[in-house]
Amino acid sequence: MEKFLLLFTGVLLVSFLFSEIFYRLKYPRVMGQIIAGIFIGLPFISDIIFPSGGFSSALLAAEPSAVLITILSDLGIIFILLLVGLEINYKKLRTLEYDVFAIASLTVALPFAAGFFLMNYMGYPDIISIVVGATLAITAEGTTAMVLMELDKLNTKLGEIILAAGVLDDLVGVIFVSILLFFIAGDTPASPVLAFMDVLGFNLFTCSSASILPYLFVILLELVVFVLLSFIMFWVFPPVVRYIQREKSESTEFMMVLLGGLFIAVLSELLGLGTIIGAFIAGLIIQHSIVNRREEAKMVEDLNLVGLSLVIPFFFIHIGLYFDVSSIFSNPVILLLIVSVAVISKIVSALLAKPFTDLSWRELYVIGWCMNSRGAVGLVIASMAYPFFLQAGALDVFSSVVAMTALTTLALPMVLKYEVSRHPKILGG
């Protein structure tokens, strides 16, 4: 117990010091927290915290210290997306659906194709090409959301487009994870929905290892179930919140909202859609449930206080911990190619959305940069595919992909700060 408390306090202290240094330098605190993770991951420090030899090895060995940081990181991303759902103007968001769909589609398709063809051209197997393409295609909206919140630009037109497109990208990430599971396991996908149907006597299909269609069918089925349950929660949750509000107990209301958010996030995870989508939808449902805007502002303030103080820093520390400084020197050419293709393909794909939206070239350029953060989802896909990298003798590519997710995530706050300083009205008011 003492070891966990010491780890929790020590990591939080390092995160606080680095984030305050960057804040004093007029950079978003997020940058400091990611750098704190990289600092903790340095060999002479990580060897003390993670005896197995670095964070990645410790996580594979299920070391308690690595597992604790990962759990706190998962809670951190739930808090971030819960806050985003609470603060975002979902009525205005509905008017931007055309822009969101156009940008999300292009910023997934082009980077995936670029990553796939780059690896294929270099002679790597198709599975490696697919994984690299997938990590380039997705967007980690957690970092973007925090930077936008720090800049007070979350509820602008660009902010809402970026975040909504990021959530759609996360759905694509779920599909990629399912495809990877097919290649790894090749058997019937585990799903609570299918288990429930089996209990009722409906055996919808017998999955063949030669067919990937059952996996895609399960994703669609789980998505439909989640949408239906979300609509039910939109109707059921508001009366419950209003009943609790009659007690005039802020602590009870806060706990109810927090538990409701965690419940929907867990439900989304159980259905194979990930906690990110669930937490975002939970935030929208809670926002819909609280009629009094003053009470909603107080709720956001309380969640911010708890989240930013205790768990959200661990999400960014977690990203930094995956970055291996030695990967820069193991194969710098591969790293440079993957990072360059990752950045350029996202920016170009955002610019290609120009005919489908009324946004300016500069706004689309900024969106391209904001969609460049890969973060946690990219790390999950790369980690799941580790056996394929090992089998193909492509561990230098694996290290470069992991480094790319950390570097693109770290670059976002710097670029966004630079763009806002040069063009103060670029994100709107």
Contacts in CASP RR format, 6 or more apart in sequence:
PFRMAT RR
TARGET T0000
AUTHOR 0000-0000-0000
METHOD contacts of the structure
MODEL  1
MEKFLLLFTGVLLVSFLFSEIFYRLKYPRVMGQIIAGIFIGLPFISDIIF
PSGGFSSALLAAEPSAVLITILSDLGIIFILLLVGLEINYKKLRTLEYDV
FAIASLTVALPFAAGFFLMNYMGYPDIISIVVGATLAITAEGTTAMVLME
LDKLNTKLGEIILAAGVLDDLVGVIFVSILLFFIAGDTPASPVLAFMDVL
GFNLFTCSSASILPYLFVILLELVVFVLLSFIMFWVFPPVVRYIQREKSE
STEFMMVLLGGLFIAVLSELLGLGTIIGAFIAGLIIQHSIVNRREEAKMV
EDLNLVGLSLVIPFFFIHIGLYFDVSSIFSNPVILLLIVSVAVISKIVSA
LLAKPFTDLSWRELYVIGWCMNSRGAVGLVIASMAYPFFLQAGALDVFSS
VVAMTALTTLALPMVLKYEVSRHPKILGG
3 64 0 8 1.000
3 65 0 8 1.000
4 64 0 8 1.000
4 65 0 8 1.000
4 68 0 8 1.000
7 49 0 8 1.000
7 65 0 8 1.000
7 68 0 8 1.000
7 69 0 8 1.000
8 68 0 8 1.000
8 72 0 8 1.000
11 36 0 8 1.000
11 40 0 8 1.000
11 69 0 8 1.000
11 314 0 8 1.000
11 317 0 8 1.000
12 310 0 8 1.000
12 313 0 8 1.000
14 36 0 8 1.000
14 37 0 8 1.000
14 39 0 8 1.000
14 40 0 8 1.000
15 32 0 8 1.000
15 33 0 8 1.000
15 36 0 8 1.000
15 37 0 8 1.000
15 313 0 8 1.000
15 314 0 8 1.000
15 316 0 8 1.000
15 317 0 8 1.000
16 313 0 8 1.000
17 36 0 8 1.000
18 32 0 8 1.000
18 33 0 8 1.000
18 35 0 8 1.000
18 36 0 8 1.000
18 39 0 8 1.000
19 29 0 8 1.000
19 30 0 8 1.000
19 31 0 8 1.000
19 32 0 8 1.000
19 33 0 8 1.000
19 36 0 8 1.000
19 313 0 8 1.000
20 29 0 8 1.000
21 32 0 8 1.000
22 28 0 8 1.000
22 29 0 8 1.000
22 31 0 8 1.000
22 32 0 8 1.000
22 35 0 8 1.000
23 29 0 8 1.000
26 417 0 8 1.000
27 413 0 8 1.000
27 414 0 8 1.000
27 417 0 8 1.000
28 146 0 8 1.000
28 147 0 8 1.000
28 150 0 8 1.000
28 151 0 8 1.000
28 413 0 8 1.000
28 416 0 8 1.000
28 417 0 8 1.000
29 150 0 8 1.000
30 143 0 8 1.000
30 146 0 8 1.000
30 147 0 8 1.000
30 150 0 8 1.000
30 316 0 8 1.000
30 413 0 8 1.000
31 410 0 8 1.000
31 413 0 8 1.000
31 414 0 8 1.000
32 316 0 8 1.000
33 313 0 8 1.000
33 316 0 8 1.000
33 317 0 8 1.000
34 316 0 8 1.000
34 317 0 8 1.000
34 319 0 8 1.000
34 320 0 8 1.000
34 406 0 8 1.000
34 409 0 8 1.000
34 410 0 8 1.000
35 320 0 8 1.000
35 410 0 8 1.000
36 313 0 8 1.000
36 316 0 8 1.000
36 317 0 8 1.000
36 320 0 8 1.000
37 316 0 8 1.000
37 317 0 8 1.000
37 318 0 8 1.000
37 319 0 8 1.000
37 320 0 8 1.000
37 321 0 8 1.000
37 323 0 8 1.000
38 320 0 8 1.000
38 321 0 8 1.000
38 323 0 8 1.000
38 325 0 8 1.000
38 406 0 8 1.000
39 45 0 8 1.000
40 46 0 8 1.000
40 49 0 8 1.000
40 317 0 8 1.000
40 321 0 8 1.000
41 54 0 8 1.000
41 55 0 8 1.000
41 320 0 8 1.000
41 321 0 8 1.000
41 323 0 8 1.000
42 325 0 8 1.000
43 54 0 8 1.000
46 53 0 8 1.000
46 54 0 8 1.000
46 55 0 8 1.000
46 321 0 8 1.000
47 53 0 8 1.000
47 54 0 8 1.000
49 65 0 8 1.000
50 57 0 8 1.000
50 58 0 8 1.000
50 63 0 8 1.000
50 65 0 8 1.000
50 66 0 8 1.000
51 58 0 8 1.000
51 63 0 8 1.000
52 58 0 8 1.000
52 60 0 8 1.000
52 61 0 8 1.000
52 63 0 8 1.000
52 66 0 8 1.000
55 66 0 8 1.000
55 69 0 8 1.000
55 321 0 8 1.000
55 322 0 8 1.000
56 322 0 8 1.000
56 324 0 8 1.000
56 383 0 8 1.000
56 402 0 8 1.000
58 65 0 8 1.000
58 66 0 8 1.000
59 66 0 8 1.000
59 67 0 8 1.000
59 70 0 8 1.000
69 314 0 8 1.000
69 317 0 8 1.000
69 318 0 8 1.000
69 321 0 8 1.000
70 318 0 8 1.000
72 311 0 8 1.000
72 314 0 8 1.000
72 315 0 8 1.000
72 318 0 8 1.000
73 314 0 8 1.000
73 315 0 8 1.000
73 317 0 8 1.000
73 318 0 8 1.000
73 376 0 8 1.000
74 275 0 8 1.000
75 311 0 8 1.000
75 314 0 8 1.000
76 307 0 8 1.000
76 311 0 8 1.000
76 312 0 8 1.000
76 314 0 8 1.000
76 315 0 8 1.000
77 142 0 8 1.000
77 275 0 8 1.000
77 276 0 8 1.000
77 279 0 8 1.000
77 315 0 8 1.000
77 376 0 8 1.000
78 261 0 8 1.000
78 262 0 8 1.000
78 265 0 8 1.000
78 275 0 8 1.000
78 279 0 8 1.000
79 279 0 8 1.000
79 303 0 8 1.000
79 306 0 8 1.000
79 307 0 8 1.000
79 311 0 8 1.000
79 312 0 8 1.000
80 142 0 8 1.000
80 145 0 8 1.000
80 146 0 8 1.000
80 279 0 8 1.000
80 312 0 8 1.000
80 315 0 8 1.000
81 141 0 8 1.000
81 142 0 8 1.000
81 145 0 8 1.000
81 265 0 8 1.000
81 275 0 8 1.000
81 276 0 8 1.000
81 278 0 8 1.000
81 279 0 8 1.000
81 280 0 8 1.000
81 283 0 8 1.000
82 261 0 8 1.000
82 265 0 8 1.000
82 279 0 8 1.000
82 280 0 8 1.000
82 282 0 8 1.000
82 283 0 8 1.000
82 286 0 8 1.000
82 303 0 8 1.000
83 145 0 8 1.000
83 149 0 8 1.000
83 283 0 8 1.000
83 300 0 8 1.000
83 303 0 8 1.000
83 304 0 8 1.000
84 141 0 8 1.000
84 142 0 8 1.000
84 145 0 8 1.000
84 149 0 8 1.000
84 154 0 8 1.000
84 163 0 8 1.000
84 280 0 8 1.000
84 283 0 8 1.000
85 280 0 8 1.000
85 281 0 8 1.000
85 282 0 8 1.000
85 283 0 8 1.000
85 284 0 8 1.000
85 286 0 8 1.000
85 287 0 8 1.000
86 283 0 8 1.000
86 284 0 8 1.000
86 286 0 8 1.000
86 287 0 8 1.000
86 296 0 8 1.000
86 299 0 8 1.000
86 300 0 8 1.000
86 303 0 8 1.000
87 149 0 8 1.000
87 154 0 8 1.000
87 155 0 8 1.000
87 287 0 8 1.000
87 300 0 8 1.000
88 154 0 8 1.000
88 155 0 8 1.000
88 160 0 8 1.000
88 163 0 8 1.000
88 284 0 8 1.000
88 287 0 8 1.000
89 155 0 8 1.000
89 160 0 8 1.000
90 284 0 8 1.000
90 287 0 8 1.000
90 288 0 8 1.000
92 155 0 8 1.000
92 157 0 8 1.000
92 160 0 8 1.000
93 100 0 8 1.000
93 160 0 8 1.000
93 164 0 8 1.000
96 157 0 8 1.000
96 160 0 8 1.000
96 161 0 8 1.000
96 164 0 8 1.000
97 164 0 8 1.000
98 356 0 8 1.000
98 357 0 8 1.000
99 161 0 8 1.000
99 353 0 8 1.000
99 356 0 8 1.000
99 357 0 8 1.000
99 358 0 8 1.000
99 359 0 8 1.000
100 161 0 8 1.000
100 164 0 8 1.000
100 165 0 8 1.000
100 168 0 8 1.000
101 168 0 8 1.000
102 353 0 8 1.000
102 356 0 8 1.000
102 357 0 8 1.000
103 161 0 8 1.000
103 165 0 8 1.000
103 350 0 8 1.000
103 353 0 8 1.000
103 357 0 8 1.000
103 364 0 8 1.000
103 367 0 8 1.000
103 371 0 8 1.000
104 164 0 8 1.000
104 165 0 8 1.000
104 166 0 8 1.000
104 168 0 8 1.000
104 169 0 8 1.000
106 349 0 8 1.000
106 350 0 8 1.000
106 352 0 8 1.000
106 353 0 8 1.000
107 137 0 8 1.000
107 139 0 8 1.000
107 165 0 8 1.000
107 169 0 8 1.000
107 346 0 8 1.000
107 349 0 8 1.000
107 350 0 8 1.000
107 353 0 8 1.000
107 368 0 8 1.000
107 371 0 8 1.000
108 137 0 8 1.000
108 138 0 8 1.000
108 168 0 8 1.000
108 169 0 8 1.000
108 172 0 8 1.000
109 137 0 8 1.000
109 349 0 8 1.000
110 345 0 8 1.000
110 348 0 8 1.000
110 349 0 8 1.000
110 352 0 8 1.000
111 133 0 8 1.000
111 136 0 8 1.000
111 137 0 8 1.000
111 341 0 8 1.000
111 342 0 8 1.000
111 345 0 8 1.000
111 346 0 8 1.000
111 349 0 8 1.000
112 133 0 8 1.000
112 134 0 8 1.000
112 136 0 8 1.000
112 137 0 8 1.000
113 133 0 8 1.000
114 133 0 8 1.000
114 136 0 8 1.000
114 341 0 8 1.000
114 344 0 8 1.000
114 345 0 8 1.000
115 129 0 8 1.000
115 132 0 8 1.000
115 133 0 8 1.000
115 136 0 8 1.000
115 338 0 8 1.000
115 341 0 8 1.000
115 342 0 8 1.000
115 345 0 8 1.000
116 129 0 8 1.000
116 130 0 8 1.000
116 132 0 8 1.000
116 133 0 8 1.000
117 129 0 8 1.000
118 129 0 8 1.000
118 132 0 8 1.000
118 337 0 8 1.000
118 338 0 8 1.000
118 341 0 8 1.000
119 128 0 8 1.000
119 129 0 8 1.000
119 132 0 8 1.000
119 133 0 8 1.000
119 397 0 8 1.000
120 126 0 8 1.000
120 129 0 8 1.000
124 132 0 8 1.000
124 392 0 8 1.000
124 394 0 8 1.000
124 397 0 8 1.000
125 388 0 8 1.000
125 392 0 8 1.000
127 183 0 8 1.000
127 385 0 8 1.000
127 388 0 8 1.000
127 392 0 8 1.000
128 385 0 8 1.000
128 388 0 8 1.000
128 389 0 8 1.000
128 392 0 8 1.000
128 394 0 8 1.000
128 397 0 8 1.000
130 179 0 8 1.000
131 180 0 8 1.000
131 381 0 8 1.000
131 382 0 8 1.000
131 385 0 8 1.000
131 388 0 8 1.000
131 389 0 8 1.000
131 401 0 8 1.000
132 338 0 8 1.000
132 397 0 8 1.000
132 401 0 8 1.000
134 173 0 8 1.000
134 176 0 8 1.000
134 180 0 8 1.000
134 378 0 8 1.000
134 381 0 8 1.000
135 374 0 8 1.000
135 378 0 8 1.000
135 381 0 8 1.000
135 382 0 8 1.000
135 401 0 8 1.000
135 404 0 8 1.000
135 405 0 8 1.000
136 338 0 8 1.000
136 341 0 8 1.000
136 342 0 8 1.000
136 345 0 8 1.000
136 346 0 8 1.000
136 374 0 8 1.000
136 404 0 8 1.000
137 169 0 8 1.000
137 172 0 8 1.000
137 173 0 8 1.000
137 176 0 8 1.000
138 169 0 8 1.000
138 170 0 8 1.000
138 172 0 8 1.000
138 173 0 8 1.000
138 176 0 8 1.000
138 374 0 8 1.000
138 377 0 8 1.000
138 378 0 8 1.000
138 381 0 8 1.000
139 165 0 8 1.000
139 166 0 8 1.000
139 169 0 8 1.000
139 170 0 8 1.000
139 346 0 8 1.000
139 371 0 8 1.000
139 372 0 8 1.000
139 373 0 8 1.000
139 374 0 8 1.000
140 373 0 8 1.000
140 374 0 8 1.000
140 375 0 8 1.000
140 376 0 8 1.000
140 377 0 8 1.000
140 378 0 8 1.000
140 405 0 8 1.000
140 409 0 8 1.000
141 162 0 8 1.000
141 163 0 8 1.000
141 166 0 8 1.000
141 167 0 8 1.000
141 169 0 8 1.000
141 170 0 8 1.000
141 276 0 8 1.000
141 373 0 8 1.000
142 276 0 8 1.000
142 315 0 8 1.000
142 373 0 8 1.000
142 375 0 8 1.000
142 376 0 8 1.000
143 316 0 8 1.000
143 319 0 8 1.000
143 373 0 8 1.000
143 375 0 8 1.000
143 409 0 8 1.000
143 412 0 8 1.000
143 413 0 8 1.000
144 162 0 8 1.000
144 163 0 8 1.000
144 166 0 8 1.000
144 370 0 8 1.000
144 371 0 8 1.000
144 373 0 8 1.000
144 412 0 8 1.000
145 154 0 8 1.000
145 163 0 8 1.000
146 312 0 8 1.000
146 316 0 8 1.000
147 412 0 8 1.000
147 413 0 8 1.000
147 416 0 8 1.000
148 154 0 8 1.000
148 159 0 8 1.000
148 162 0 8 1.000
148 163 0 8 1.000
148 427 0 8 1.000
151 416 0 8 1.000
151 417 0 8 1.000
151 420 0 8 1.000
151 427 0 8 1.000
153 159 0 8 1.000
153 420 0 8 1.000
153 427 0 8 1.000
153 428 0 8 1.000
153 429 0 8 1.000
154 160 0 8 1.000
154 163 0 8 1.000
156 427 0 8 1.000
156 428 0 8 1.000
156 429 0 8 1.000
157 428 0 8 1.000
158 359 0 8 1.000
158 363 0 8 1.000
158 366 0 8 1.000
158 367 0 8 1.000
158 426 0 8 1.000
158 427 0 8 1.000
158 428 0 8 1.000
159 370 0 8 1.000
159 427 0 8 1.000
161 359 0 8 1.000
161 367 0 8 1.000
162 367 0 8 1.000
162 370 0 8 1.000
162 371 0 8 1.000
165 367 0 8 1.000
165 371 0 8 1.000
166 371 0 8 1.000
167 276 0 8 1.000
167 277 0 8 1.000
167 280 0 8 1.000
169 371 0 8 1.000
170 274 0 8 1.000
170 276 0 8 1.000
170 277 0 8 1.000
170 377 0 8 1.000
171 223 0 8 1.000
171 273 0 8 1.000
171 277 0 8 1.000
173 377 0 8 1.000
173 381 0 8 1.000
174 219 0 8 1.000
174 272 0 8 1.000
174 273 0 8 1.000
174 274 0 8 1.000
174 277 0 8 1.000
175 216 0 8 1.000
175 219 0 8 1.000
176 381 0 8 1.000
177 380 0 8 1.000
177 381 0 8 1.000
177 384 0 8 1.000
178 189 0 8 1.000
178 215 0 8 1.000
178 216 0 8 1.000
178 218 0 8 1.000
178 219 0 8 1.000
179 212 0 8 1.000
179 215 0 8 1.000
180 381 0 8 1.000
180 384 0 8 1.000
180 385 0 8 1.000
181 189 0 8 1.000
181 215 0 8 1.000
181 384 0 8 1.000
182 189 0 8 1.000
182 212 0 8 1.000
182 215 0 8 1.000
183 388 0 8 1.000
184 384 0 8 1.000
184 387 0 8 1.000
186 209 0 8 1.000
187 207 0 8 1.000
187 209 0 8 1.000
188 194 0 8 1.000
188 206 0 8 1.000
188 207 0 8 1.000
188 214 0 8 1.000
189 207 0 8 1.000
189 214 0 8 1.000
189 215 0 8 1.000
189 218 0 8 1.000
191 218 0 8 1.000
191 221 0 8 1.000
191 222 0 8 1.000
191 271 0 8 1.000
191 272 0 8 1.000
192 270 0 8 1.000
192 271 0 8 1.000
193 218 0 8 1.000
193 221 0 8 1.000
193 222 0 8 1.000
193 225 0 8 1.000
193 271 0 8 1.000
194 204 0 8 1.000
194 218 0 8 1.000
194 221 0 8 1.000
197 203 0 8 1.000
197 204 0 8 1.000
204 217 0 8 1.000
205 214 0 8 1.000
205 217 0 8 1.000
207 214 0 8 1.000
208 214 0 8 1.000
219 272 0 8 1.000
222 271 0 8 1.000
222 272 0 8 1.000
222 273 0 8 1.000
223 271 0 8 1.000
223 273 0 8 1.000
225 271 0 8 1.000
226 267 0 8 1.000
226 268 0 8 1.000
226 271 0 8 1.000
226 273 0 8 1.000
226 277 0 8 1.000
226 278 0 8 1.000
229 267 0 8 1.000
230 264 0 8 1.000
230 281 0 8 1.000
230 285 0 8 1.000
233 264 0 8 1.000
233 285 0 8 1.000
234 285 0 8 1.000
234 288 0 8 1.000
237 260 0 8 1.000
237 285 0 8 1.000
237 286 0 8 1.000
237 288 0 8 1.000
237 289 0 8 1.000
238 288 0 8 1.000
238 289 0 8 1.000
238 291 0 8 1.000
240 256 0 8 1.000
240 289 0 8 1.000
241 253 0 8 1.000
241 256 0 8 1.000
241 257 0 8 1.000
241 286 0 8 1.000
241 289 0 8 1.000
241 290 0 8 1.000
242 289 0 8 1.000
242 291 0 8 1.000
244 252 0 8 1.000
244 253 0 8 1.000
244 256 0 8 1.000
245 253 0 8 1.000
245 292 0 8 1.000
245 295 0 8 1.000
247 253 0 8 1.000
250 298 0 8 1.000
250 302 0 8 1.000
253 295 0 8 1.000
253 299 0 8 1.000
254 299 0 8 1.000
254 302 0 8 1.000
257 286 0 8 1.000
257 299 0 8 1.000
257 303 0 8 1.000
258 303 0 8 1.000
260 282 0 8 1.000
260 286 0 8 1.000
261 279 0 8 1.000
261 282 0 8 1.000
261 283 0 8 1.000
261 285 0 8 1.000
261 286 0 8 1.000
262 282 0 8 1.000
263 282 0 8 1.000
264 278 0 8 1.000
264 279 0 8 1.000
264 281 0 8 1.000
264 282 0 8 1.000
264 285 0 8 1.000
265 274 0 8 1.000
265 275 0 8 1.000
265 278 0 8 1.000
265 279 0 8 1.000
265 282 0 8 1.000
266 275 0 8 1.000
267 278 0 8 1.000
268 274 0 8 1.000
268 275 0 8 1.000
268 277 0 8 1.000
268 278 0 8 1.000
268 279 0 8 1.000
268 281 0 8 1.000
269 275 0 8 1.000
269 278 0 8 1.000
276 377 0 8 1.000
286 299 0 8 1.000
287 296 0 8 1.000
290 296 0 8 1.000
290 299 0 8 1.000
315 376 0 8 1.000
318 376 0 8 1.000
319 375 0 8 1.000
319 376 0 8 1.000
319 379 0 8 1.000
319 405 0 8 1.000
319 406 0 8 1.000
319 409 0 8 1.000
320 406 0 8 1.000
320 410 0 8 1.000
322 379 0 8 1.000
322 402 0 8 1.000
322 405 0 8 1.000
322 406 0 8 1.000
323 402 0 8 1.000
323 403 0 8 1.000
323 406 0 8 1.000
323 407 0 8 1.000
324 399 0 8 1.000
324 402 0 8 1.000
324 403 0 8 1.000
326 399 0 8 1.000
327 335 0 8 1.000
327 399 0 8 1.000
327 400 0 8 1.000
327 402 0 8 1.000
327 403 0 8 1.000
328 335 0 8 1.000
328 403 0 8 1.000
330 396 0 8 1.000
330 399 0 8 1.000
330 400 0 8 1.000
331 396 0 8 1.000
331 397 0 8 1.000
331 399 0 8 1.000
331 400 0 8 1.000
334 396 0 8 1.000
334 397 0 8 1.000
334 400 0 8 1.000
335 399 0 8 1.000
335 400 0 8 1.000
335 403 0 8 1.000
335 404 0 8 1.000
338 397 0 8 1.000
338 400 0 8 1.000
338 401 0 8 1.000
338 404 0 8 1.000
339 400 0 8 1.000
339 403 0 8 1.000
339 404 0 8 1.000
339 407 0 8 1.000
339 408 0 8 1.000
342 372 0 8 1.000
342 374 0 8 1.000
342 404 0 8 1.000
342 408 0 8 1.000
343 372 0 8 1.000
343 408 0 8 1.000
343 411 0 8 1.000
346 368 0 8 1.000
346 369 0 8 1.000
346 371 0 8 1.000
346 372 0 8 1.000
347 365 0 8 1.000
347 368 0 8 1.000
347 369 0 8 1.000
347 372 0 8 1.000
349 368 0 8 1.000
350 364 0 8 1.000
350 365 0 8 1.000
350 367 0 8 1.000
350 368 0 8 1.000
350 371 0 8 1.000
351 361 0 8 1.000
351 364 0 8 1.000
351 365 0 8 1.000
351 368 0 8 1.000
353 359 0 8 1.000
353 364 0 8 1.000
354 361 0 8 1.000
354 364 0 8 1.000
357 364 0 8 1.000
359 367 0 8 1.000
362 423 0 8 1.000
362 426 0 8 1.000
363 426 0 8 1.000
366 416 0 8 1.000
366 419 0 8 1.000
366 426 0 8 1.000
366 427 0 8 1.000
369 411 0 8 1.000
369 412 0 8 1.000
369 415 0 8 1.000
369 416 0 8 1.000
369 419 0 8 1.000
370 412 0 8 1.000
370 416 0 8 1.000
372 408 0 8 1.000
372 411 0 8 1.000
372 412 0 8 1.000
373 408 0 8 1.000
373 409 0 8 1.000
373 412 0 8 1.000
374 404 0 8 1.000
374 405 0 8 1.000
374 408 0 8 1.000
374 409 0 8 1.000
375 405 0 8 1.000
375 406 0 8 1.000
375 408 0 8 1.000
375 409 0 8 1.000
378 401 0 8 1.000
378 405 0 8 1.000
379 402 0 8 1.000
379 405 0 8 1.000
382 398 0 8 1.000
382 401 0 8 1.000
382 402 0 8 1.000
382 405 0 8 1.000
385 398 0 8 1.000
386 398 0 8 1.000
389 395 0 8 1.000
389 397 0 8 1.000
389 398 0 8 1.000
390 398 0 8 1.000
419 426 0 8 1.000
420 426 0 8 1.000
420 427 0 8 1.000
END
